[in-house]
Amino acid sequence: MAMDAIKYREQNRTWQKKYDALAPKAGDMAPDFELAGANGGNPVRLSSLRGKPIALNFGSYT
């Protein structure tokens, strides 16, 4: 059992190192993405808002 936990921990570390290298760093420009506008309206691209203040609201409204 303990050996399985050690092996699992090592696999997680390997995965974390791989994806940490790909992740944006503090100060990097945010990757561009597109989302539907408010109430499912016209799509909005992050790059079209460059230089303007934005607010992102991540939440669930069910």
mmCIF file of the N, C-alpha and C atoms, coordinates in Angstrom:
data_MODEL
# 
_entry.id   MODEL 
# 
loop_
_atom_site.group_PDB 
_atom_site.id 
_atom_site.type_symbol 
_atom_site.label_atom_id 
_atom_site.label_alt_id 
_atom_site.label_comp_id 
_atom_site.label_asym_id 
_atom_site.label_entity_id 
_atom_site.label_seq_id 
_atom_site.pdbx_PDB_ins_code 
_atom_site.Cartn_x 
_atom_site.Cartn_y 
_atom_site.Cartn_z 
_atom_site.occupancy 
_atom_site.B_iso_or_equiv 
_atom_site.pdbx_formal_charge 
_atom_site.auth_seq_id 
_atom_site.auth_comp_id 
_atom_site.auth_asym_id 
_atom_site.auth_atom_id 
_atom_site.pdbx_PDB_model_num 
ATOM 1   N N  . MET A 1 1  ? 0.828   -1.204 0.000   1.00 0.00 ? 1  MET A N  1 
ATOM 2   C CA . MET A 1 1  ? 0.000   0.000  0.000   1.00 0.00 ? 1  MET A CA 1 
ATOM 3   C C  . MET A 1 1  ? 0.863   1.256  0.000   1.00 0.00 ? 1  MET A C  1 
ATOM 4   N N  . ALA A 1 2  ? 1.881   1.287  0.865   1.00 0.00 ? 2  ALA A N  1 
ATOM 5   C CA . ALA A 1 2  ? 2.747   2.462  0.949   1.00 0.00 ? 2  ALA A CA 1 
ATOM 6   C C  . ALA A 1 2  ? 3.504   2.678  -0.355  1.00 0.00 ? 2  ALA A C  1 
ATOM 7   N N  . MET A 1 3  ? 3.920   1.603  -1.001  1.00 0.00 ? 3  MET A N  1 
ATOM 8   C CA . MET A 1 3  ? 4.643   1.729  -2.274  1.00 0.00 ? 3  MET A CA 1 
ATOM 9   C C  . MET A 1 3  ? 3.738   2.317  -3.349  1.00 0.00 ? 3  MET A C  1 
ATOM 10  N N  . ASP A 1 4  ? 2.454   1.958  -3.340  1.00 0.00 ? 4  ASP A N  1 
ATOM 11  C CA . ASP A 1 4  ? 1.516   2.531  -4.295  1.00 0.00 ? 4  ASP A CA 1 
ATOM 12  C C  . ASP A 1 4  ? 1.384   4.037  -4.081  1.00 0.00 ? 4  ASP A C  1 
ATOM 13  N N  . ALA A 1 5  ? 1.355   4.462  -2.837  1.00 0.00 ? 5  ALA A N  1 
ATOM 14  C CA . ALA A 1 5  ? 1.243   5.888  -2.527  1.00 0.00 ? 5  ALA A CA 1 
ATOM 15  C C  . ALA A 1 5  ? 2.483   6.634  -2.998  1.00 0.00 ? 5  ALA A C  1 
ATOM 16  N N  . ILE A 1 6  ? 3.652   6.046  -2.820  1.00 0.00 ? 6  ILE A N  1 
ATOM 17  C CA . ILE A 1 6  ? 4.900   6.681  -3.260  1.00 0.00 ? 6  ILE A CA 1 
ATOM 18  C C  . ILE A 1 6  ? 4.928   6.788  -4.778  1.00 0.00 ? 6  ILE A C  1 
ATOM 19  N N  . LYS A 1 7  ? 4.544   5.723  -5.467  1.00 0.00 ? 7  LYS A N  1 
ATOM 20  C CA . LYS A 1 7  ? 4.513   5.725  -6.928  1.00 0.00 ? 7  LYS A CA 1 
ATOM 21  C C  . LYS A 1 7  ? 3.523   6.773  -7.436  1.00 0.00 ? 7  LYS A C  1 
ATOM 22  N N  . TYR A 1 8  ? 2.356   6.852  -6.821  1.00 0.00 ? 8  TYR A N  1 
ATOM 23  C CA . TYR A 1 8  ? 1.332   7.823  -7.204  1.00 0.00 ? 8  TYR A CA 1 
ATOM 24  C C  . TYR A 1 8  ? 1.852   9.253  -7.015  1.00 0.00 ? 8  TYR A C  1 
ATOM 25  N N  . ARG A 1 9  ? 2.529   9.497  -5.902  1.00 0.00 ? 9  ARG A N  1 
ATOM 26  C CA . ARG A 1 9  ? 3.078   10.827 -5.608  1.00 0.00 ? 9  ARG A CA 1 
ATOM 27  C C  . ARG A 1 9  ? 4.112   11.214 -6.660  1.00 0.00 ? 9  ARG A C  1 
ATOM 28  N N  . GLU A 1 10 ? 4.962   10.279 -7.048  1.00 0.00 ? 10 GLU A N  1 
ATOM 29  C CA . GLU A 1 10 ? 5.980   10.546 -8.074  1.00 0.00 ? 10 GLU A CA 1 
ATOM 30  C C  . GLU A 1 10 ? 5.335   10.845 -9.420  1.00 0.00 ? 10 GLU A C  1 
ATOM 31  N N  . GLN A 1 11 ? 4.288   10.117 -9.771  1.00 0.00 ? 11 GLN A N  1 
ATOM 32  C CA . GLN A 1 11 ? 3.583   10.370 -11.030 1.00 0.00 ? 11 GLN A CA 1 
ATOM 33  C C  . GLN A 1 11 ? 2.982   11.768 -11.014 1.00 0.00 ? 11 GLN A C  1 
ATOM 34  N N  . ASN A 1 12 ? 2.435   12.180 -9.888  1.00 0.00 ? 12 ASN A N  1 
ATOM 35  C CA . ASN A 1 12 ? 1.861   13.519 -9.781  1.00 0.00 ? 12 ASN A CA 1 
ATOM 36  C C  . ASN A 1 12 ? 2.928   14.595 -9.918  1.00 0.00 ? 12 ASN A C  1 
ATOM 37  N N  . ARG A 1 13 ? 4.082   14.389 -9.312  1.00 0.00 ? 13 ARG A N  1 
ATOM 38  C CA . ARG A 1 13 ? 5.173   15.360 -9.415  1.00 0.00 ? 13 ARG A CA 1 
ATOM 39  C C  . ARG A 1 13 ? 5.631   15.503 -10.862 1.00 0.00 ? 13 ARG A C  1 
ATOM 40  N N  . THR A 1 14 ? 5.757   14.382 -11.561 1.00 0.00 ? 14 THR A N  1 
ATOM 41  C CA . THR A 1 14 ? 6.170   14.402 -12.961 1.00 0.00 ? 14 THR A CA 1 
ATOM 42  C C  . THR A 1 14 ? 5.155   15.172 -13.791 1.00 0.00 ? 14 THR A C  1 
ATOM 43  N N  . TRP A 1 15 ? 3.873   14.899 -13.585 1.00 0.00 ? 15 TRP A N  1 
ATOM 44  C CA . TRP A 1 15 ? 2.806   15.593 -14.306 1.00 0.00 ? 15 TRP A CA 1 
ATOM 45  C C  . TRP A 1 15 ? 2.851   17.083 -13.988 1.00 0.00 ? 15 TRP A C  1 
ATOM 46  N N  . GLN A 1 16 ? 2.995   17.436 -12.724 1.00 0.00 ? 16 GLN A N  1 
ATOM 47  C CA . GLN A 1 16 ? 3.000   18.834 -12.306 1.00 0.00 ? 16 GLN A CA 1 
ATOM 48  C C  . GLN A 1 16 ? 4.153   19.602 -12.936 1.00 0.00 ? 16 GLN A C  1 
ATOM 49  N N  . LYS A 1 17 ? 5.338   19.020 -12.955 1.00 0.00 ? 17 LYS A N  1 
ATOM 50  C CA . LYS A 1 17 ? 6.496   19.684 -13.558 1.00 0.00 ? 17 LYS A CA 1 
ATOM 51  C C  . LYS A 1 17 ? 6.267   19.926 -15.044 1.00 0.00 ? 17 LYS A C  1 
ATOM 52  N N  . LYS A 1 18 ? 5.695   18.941 -15.723 1.00 0.00 ? 18 LYS A N  1 
ATOM 53  C CA . LYS A 1 18 ? 5.455   19.066 -17.162 1.00 0.00 ? 18 LYS A CA 1 
ATOM 54  C C  . LYS A 1 18 ? 4.503   20.224 -17.449 1.00 0.00 ? 18 LYS A C  1 
ATOM 55  N N  . TYR A 1 19 ? 3.409   20.301 -16.731 1.00 0.00 ? 19 TYR A N  1 
ATOM 56  C CA . TYR A 1 19 ? 2.408   21.319 -17.021 1.00 0.00 ? 19 TYR A CA 1 
ATOM 57  C C  . TYR A 1 19 ? 2.727   22.670 -16.401 1.00 0.00 ? 19 TYR A C  1 
ATOM 58  N N  . ASP A 1 20 ? 3.509   22.717 -15.335 1.00 0.00 ? 20 ASP A N  1 
ATOM 59  C CA . ASP A 1 20 ? 3.963   24.002 -14.791 1.00 0.00 ? 20 ASP A CA 1 
ATOM 60  C C  . ASP A 1 20 ? 4.817   24.726 -15.814 1.00 0.00 ? 20 ASP A C  1 
ATOM 61  N N  . ALA A 1 21 ? 5.625   23.981 -16.556 1.00 0.00 ? 21 ALA A N  1 
ATOM 62  C CA . ALA A 1 21 ? 6.494   24.589 -17.564 1.00 0.00 ? 21 ALA A CA 1 
ATOM 63  C C  . ALA A 1 21 ? 5.668   25.242 -18.678 1.00 0.00 ? 21 ALA A C  1 
ATOM 64  N N  . LEU A 1 22 ? 4.474   24.729 -18.946 1.00 0.00 ? 22 LEU A N  1 
ATOM 65  C CA . LEU A 1 22 ? 3.626   25.256 -20.017 1.00 0.00 ? 22 LEU A CA 1 
ATOM 66  C C  . LEU A 1 22 ? 2.692   26.373 -19.556 1.00 0.00 ? 22 LEU A C  1 
ATOM 67  N N  . ALA A 1 23 ? 2.481   26.488 -18.268 1.00 0.00 ? 23 ALA A N  1 
ATOM 68  C CA . ALA A 1 23 ? 1.510   27.439 -17.728 1.00 0.00 ? 23 ALA A CA 1 
ATOM 69  C C  . ALA A 1 23 ? 2.009   28.875 -17.851 1.00 0.00 ? 23 ALA A C  1 
ATOM 70  N N  . PRO A 1 24 ? 1.084   29.838 -18.057 1.00 0.00 ? 24 PRO A N  1 
ATOM 71  C CA . PRO A 1 24 ? 1.494   31.241 -18.068 1.00 0.00 ? 24 PRO A CA 1 
ATOM 72  C C  . PRO A 1 24 ? 2.097   31.619 -16.714 1.00 0.00 ? 24 PRO A C  1 
ATOM 73  N N  . LYS A 1 25 ? 3.063   32.492 -16.751 1.00 0.00 ? 25 LYS A N  1 
ATOM 74  C CA . LYS A 1 25 ? 3.721   32.954 -15.531 1.00 0.00 ? 25 LYS A CA 1 
ATOM 75  C C  . LYS A 1 25 ? 3.190   34.342 -15.164 1.00 0.00 ? 25 LYS A C  1 
ATOM 76  N N  . ALA A 1 26 ? 3.370   34.735 -13.918 1.00 0.00 ? 26 ALA A N  1 
ATOM 77  C CA . ALA A 1 26 ? 2.959   36.066 -13.469 1.00 0.00 ? 26 ALA A CA 1 
ATOM 78  C C  . ALA A 1 26 ? 3.614   37.108 -14.369 1.00 0.00 ? 26 ALA A C  1 
ATOM 79  N N  . GLY A 1 27 ? 2.813   38.023 -14.879 1.00 0.00 ? 27 GLY A N  1 
ATOM 80  C CA . GLY A 1 27 ? 3.322   39.071 -15.767 1.00 0.00 ? 27 GLY A CA 1 
ATOM 81  C C  . GLY A 1 27 ? 3.183   38.735 -17.235 1.00 0.00 ? 27 GLY A C  1 
ATOM 82  N N  . ASP A 1 28 ? 2.929   37.456 -17.580 1.00 0.00 ? 28 ASP A N  1 
ATOM 83  C CA . ASP A 1 28 ? 2.714   37.079 -18.982 1.00 0.00 ? 28 ASP A CA 1 
ATOM 84  C C  . ASP A 1 28 ? 1.371   37.616 -19.460 1.00 0.00 ? 28 ASP A C  1 
ATOM 85  N N  . MET A 1 29 ? 1.268   37.843 -20.766 1.00 0.00 ? 29 MET A N  1 
ATOM 86  C CA . MET A 1 29 ? -0.003  38.241 -21.345 1.00 0.00 ? 29 MET A CA 1 
ATOM 87  C C  . MET A 1 29 ? -0.959  37.044 -21.283 1.00 0.00 ? 29 MET A C  1 
ATOM 88  N N  . ALA A 1 30 ? -2.196  37.308 -20.940 1.00 0.00 ? 30 ALA A N  1 
ATOM 89  C CA . ALA A 1 30 ? -3.189  36.232 -20.850 1.00 0.00 ? 30 ALA A CA 1 
ATOM 90  C C  . ALA A 1 30 ? -3.421  35.627 -22.226 1.00 0.00 ? 30 ALA A C  1 
ATOM 91  N N  . PRO A 1 31 ? -3.605  34.323 -22.296 1.00 0.00 ? 31 PRO A N  1 
ATOM 92  C CA . PRO A 1 31 ? -3.909  33.708 -23.584 1.00 0.00 ? 31 PRO A CA 1 
ATOM 93  C C  . PRO A 1 31 ? -5.267  34.188 -24.092 1.00 0.00 ? 31 PRO A C  1 
ATOM 94  N N  . ASP A 1 32 ? -5.381  34.335 -25.394 1.00 0.00 ? 32 ASP A N  1 
ATOM 95  C CA . ASP A 1 32 ? -6.635  34.796 -25.989 1.00 0.00 ? 32 ASP A CA 1 
ATOM 96  C C  . ASP A 1 32 ? -7.677  33.690 -25.915 1.00 0.00 ? 32 ASP A C  1 
ATOM 97  N N  . PHE A 1 33 ? -8.916  34.061 -25.667 1.00 0.00 ? 33 PHE A N  1 
ATOM 98  C CA . PHE A 1 33 ? -10.018 33.109 -25.692 1.00 0.00 ? 33 PHE A CA 1 
ATOM 99  C C  . PHE A 1 33 ? -11.289 33.845 -26.065 1.00 0.00 ? 33 PHE A C  1 
ATOM 100 N N  . GLU A 1 34 ? -12.305 33.105 -26.421 1.00 0.00 ? 34 GLU A N  1 
ATOM 101 C CA . GLU A 1 34 ? -13.589 33.672 -26.830 1.00 0.00 ? 34 GLU A CA 1 
ATOM 102 C C  . GLU A 1 34 ? -14.698 33.026 -26.020 1.00 0.00 ? 34 GLU A C  1 
ATOM 103 N N  . LEU A 1 35 ? -15.628 33.853 -25.550 1.00 0.00 ? 35 LEU A N  1 
ATOM 104 C CA . LEU A 1 35 ? -16.790 33.375 -24.810 1.00 0.00 ? 35 LEU A CA 1 
ATOM 105 C C  . LEU A 1 35 ? -18.044 34.029 -25.364 1.00 0.00 ? 35 LEU A C  1 
ATOM 106 N N  . ALA A 1 36 ? -19.173 33.395 -25.143 1.00 0.00 ? 36 ALA A N  1 
ATOM 107 C CA . ALA A 1 36 ? -20.446 34.002 -25.530 1.00 0.00 ? 36 ALA A CA 1 
ATOM 108 C C  . ALA A 1 36 ? -20.657 35.252 -24.690 1.00 0.00 ? 36 ALA A C  1 
ATOM 109 N N  . GLY A 1 37 ? -21.248 36.274 -25.293 1.00 0.00 ? 37 GLY A N  1 
ATOM 110 C CA . GLY A 1 37 ? -21.534 37.505 -24.567 1.00 0.00 ? 37 GLY A CA 1 
ATOM 111 C C  . GLY A 1 37 ? -22.615 37.283 -23.522 1.00 0.00 ? 37 GLY A C  1 
ATOM 112 N N  . ALA A 1 38 ? -22.929 38.347 -22.806 1.00 0.00 ? 38 ALA A N  1 
ATOM 113 C CA . ALA A 1 38 ? -23.962 38.273 -21.761 1.00 0.00 ? 38 ALA A CA 1 
ATOM 114 C C  . ALA A 1 38 ? -25.258 37.723 -22.349 1.00 0.00 ? 38 ALA A C  1 
ATOM 115 N N  . ASN A 1 39 ? -25.911 36.863 -21.605 1.00 0.00 ? 39 ASN A N  1 
ATOM 116 C CA . ASN A 1 39 ? -27.169 36.230 -22.013 1.00 0.00 ? 39 ASN A CA 1 
ATOM 117 C C  . ASN A 1 39 ? -27.048 35.491 -23.340 1.00 0.00 ? 39 ASN A C  1 
ATOM 118 N N  . GLY A 1 40 ? -25.851 34.949 -23.625 1.00 0.00 ? 40 GLY A N  1 
ATOM 119 C CA . GLY A 1 40 ? -25.656 34.167 -24.847 1.00 0.00 ? 40 GLY A CA 1 
ATOM 120 C C  . GLY A 1 40 ? -25.541 35.018 -26.091 1.00 0.00 ? 40 GLY A C  1 
ATOM 121 N N  . GLY A 1 41 ? -25.263 36.296 -25.939 1.00 0.00 ? 41 GLY A N  1 
ATOM 122 C CA . GLY A 1 41 ? -25.159 37.221 -27.075 1.00 0.00 ? 41 GLY A CA 1 
ATOM 123 C C  . GLY A 1 41 ? -23.939 36.956 -27.938 1.00 0.00 ? 41 GLY A C  1 
ATOM 124 N N  . ASN A 1 42 ? -23.580 37.965 -28.716 1.00 0.00 ? 42 ASN A N  1 
ATOM 125 C CA . ASN A 1 42 ? -22.446 37.849 -29.633 1.00 0.00 ? 42 ASN A CA 1 
ATOM 126 C C  . ASN A 1 42 ? -21.178 37.452 -28.884 1.00 0.00 ? 42 ASN A C  1 
ATOM 127 N N  . PRO A 1 43 ? -20.379 36.581 -29.492 1.00 0.00 ? 43 PRO A N  1 
ATOM 128 C CA . PRO A 1 43 ? -19.139 36.159 -28.842 1.00 0.00 ? 43 PRO A CA 1 
ATOM 129 C C  . PRO A 1 43 ? -18.187 37.348 -28.638 1.00 0.00 ? 43 PRO A C  1 
ATOM 130 N N  . VAL A 1 44 ? -17.411 37.274 -27.561 1.00 0.00 ? 44 VAL A N  1 
ATOM 131 C CA . VAL A 1 44 ? -16.444 38.314 -27.231 1.00 0.00 ? 44 VAL A CA 1 
ATOM 132 C C  . VAL A 1 44 ? -15.083 37.661 -27.071 1.00 0.00 ? 44 VAL A C  1 
ATOM 133 N N  . ARG A 1 45 ? -14.063 38.232 -27.749 1.00 0.00 ? 45 ARG A N  1 
ATOM 134 C CA . ARG A 1 45 ? -12.686 37.746 -27.626 1.00 0.00 ? 45 ARG A CA 1 
ATOM 135 C C  . ARG A 1 45 ? -11.945 38.619 -26.641 1.00 0.00 ? 45 ARG A C  1 
ATOM 136 N N  . LEU A 1 46 ? -11.142 37.994 -25.805 1.00 0.00 ? 46 LEU A N  1 
ATOM 137 C CA . LEU A 1 46 ? -10.349 38.741 -24.842 1.00 0.00 ? 46 LEU A CA 1 
ATOM 138 C C  . LEU A 1 46 ? -9.459  39.758 -25.558 1.00 0.00 ? 46 LEU A C  1 
ATOM 139 N N  . SER A 1 47 ? -8.867  39.371 -26.687 1.00 0.00 ? 47 SER A N  1 
ATOM 140 C CA . SER A 1 47 ? -7.958  40.273 -27.405 1.00 0.00 ? 47 SER A CA 1 
ATOM 141 C C  . SER A 1 47 ? -8.667  41.538 -27.886 1.00 0.00 ? 47 SER A C  1 
ATOM 142 N N  . SER A 1 48 ? -9.978  41.487 -28.111 1.00 0.00 ? 48 SER A N  1 
ATOM 143 C CA . SER A 1 48 ? -10.703 42.683 -28.562 1.00 0.00 ? 48 SER A CA 1 
ATOM 144 C C  . SER A 1 48 ? -10.873 43.692 -27.427 1.00 0.00 ? 48 SER A C  1 
ATOM 145 N N  . LEU A 1 49 ? -10.580 43.278 -26.204 1.00 0.00 ? 49 LEU A N  1 
ATOM 146 C CA . LEU A 1 49 ? -10.723 44.162 -25.043 1.00 0.00 ? 49 LEU A CA 1 
ATOM 147 C C  . LEU A 1 49 ? -9.373  44.669 -24.539 1.00 0.00 ? 49 LEU A C  1 
ATOM 148 N N  . ARG A 1 50 ? -8.302  44.355 -25.266 1.00 0.00 ? 50 ARG A N  1 
ATOM 149 C CA . ARG A 1 50 ? -6.958  44.750 -24.829 1.00 0.00 ? 50 ARG A CA 1 
ATOM 150 C C  . ARG A 1 50 ? -6.898  46.262 -24.599 1.00 0.00 ? 50 ARG A C  1 
ATOM 151 N N  . GLY A 1 51 ? -6.357  46.650 -23.455 1.00 0.00 ? 51 GLY A N  1 
ATOM 152 C CA . GLY A 1 51 ? -6.224  48.055 -23.109 1.00 0.00 ? 51 GLY A CA 1 
ATOM 153 C C  . GLY A 1 51 ? -7.443  48.624 -22.402 1.00 0.00 ? 51 GLY A C  1 
ATOM 154 N N  . LYS A 1 52 ? -8.496  47.840 -22.292 1.00 0.00 ? 52 LYS A N  1 
ATOM 155 C CA . LYS A 1 52 ? -9.712  48.271 -21.606 1.00 0.00 ? 52 LYS A CA 1 
ATOM 156 C C  . LYS A 1 52 ? -9.845  47.496 -20.304 1.00 0.00 ? 52 LYS A C  1 
ATOM 157 N N  . PRO A 1 53 ? -10.422 48.105 -19.273 1.00 0.00 ? 53 PRO A N  1 
ATOM 158 C CA . PRO A 1 53 ? -10.622 47.337 -18.033 1.00 0.00 ? 53 PRO A CA 1 
ATOM 159 C C  . PRO A 1 53 ? -11.674 46.251 -18.252 1.00 0.00 ? 53 PRO A C  1 
ATOM 160 N N  . ILE A 1 54 ? -11.449 45.078 -17.694 1.00 0.00 ? 54 ILE A N  1 
ATOM 161 C CA . ILE A 1 54 ? -12.423 43.989 -17.798 1.00 0.00 ? 54 ILE A CA 1 
ATOM 162 C C  . ILE A 1 54 ? -12.649 43.380 -16.424 1.00 0.00 ? 54 ILE A C  1 
ATOM 163 N N  . ALA A 1 55 ? -13.767 42.738 -16.273 1.00 0.00 ? 55 ALA A N  1 
ATOM 164 C CA . ALA A 1 55 ? -14.073 41.978 -15.056 1.00 0.00 ? 55 ALA A CA 1 
ATOM 165 C C  . ALA A 1 55 ? -14.586 40.612 -15.510 1.00 0.00 ? 55 ALA A C  1 
ATOM 166 N N  . LEU A 1 56 ? -14.026 39.573 -14.965 1.00 0.00 ? 56 LEU A N  1 
ATOM 167 C CA . LEU A 1 56 ? -14.482 38.209 -15.251 1.00 0.00 ? 56 LEU A CA 1 
ATOM 168 C C  . LEU A 1 56 ? -15.217 37.701 -14.030 1.00 0.00 ? 56 LEU A C  1 
ATOM 169 N N  . ASN A 1 57 ? -16.408 37.203 -14.250 1.00 0.00 ? 57 ASN A N  1 
ATOM 170 C CA . ASN A 1 57 ? -17.232 36.695 -13.159 1.00 0.00 ? 57 ASN A CA 1 
ATOM 171 C C  . ASN A 1 57 ? -17.399 35.197 -13.364 1.00 0.00 ? 57 ASN A C  1 
ATOM 172 N N  . PHE A 1 58 ? -16.692 34.413 -12.574 1.00 0.00 ? 58 PHE A N  1 
ATOM 173 C CA . PHE A 1 58 ? -16.804 32.965 -12.639 1.00 0.00 ? 58 PHE A CA 1 
ATOM 174 C C  . PHE A 1 58 ? -17.751 32.506 -11.545 1.00 0.00 ? 58 PHE A C  1 
ATOM 175 N N  . GLY A 1 59 ? -18.881 31.990 -11.932 1.00 0.00 ? 59 GLY A N  1 
ATOM 176 C CA . GLY A 1 59 ? -19.819 31.537 -10.926 1.00 0.00 ? 59 GLY A CA 1 
ATOM 177 C C  . GLY A 1 59 ? -20.907 30.689 -11.558 1.00 0.00 ? 59 GLY A C  1 
ATOM 178 N N  . SER A 1 60 ? -21.716 30.134 -10.729 1.00 0.00 ? 60 SER A N  1 
ATOM 179 C CA . SER A 1 60 ? -22.824 29.311 -11.180 1.00 0.00 ? 60 SER A CA 1 
ATOM 180 C C  . SER A 1 60 ? -24.122 29.957 -10.744 1.00 0.00 ? 60 SER A C  1 
ATOM 181 N N  . TYR A 1 61 ? -24.981 30.146 -11.692 1.00 0.00 ? 61 TYR A N  1 
ATOM 182 C CA . TYR A 1 61 ? -26.259 30.797 -11.394 1.00 0.00 ? 61 TYR A CA 1 
ATOM 183 C C  . TYR A 1 61 ? -27.382 29.857 -11.818 1.00 0.00 ? 61 TYR A C  1 
ATOM 184 N N  . THR A 1 62 ? -27.609 28.840 -11.009 1.00 0.00 ? 62 THR A N  1 
ATOM 185 C CA . THR A 1 62 ? -28.656 27.883 -11.352 1.00 0.00 ? 62 THR A CA 1 
ATOM 186 C C  . THR A 1 62 ? -29.844 28.033 -10.438 1.00 0.00 ? 62 THR A C  1 
# 
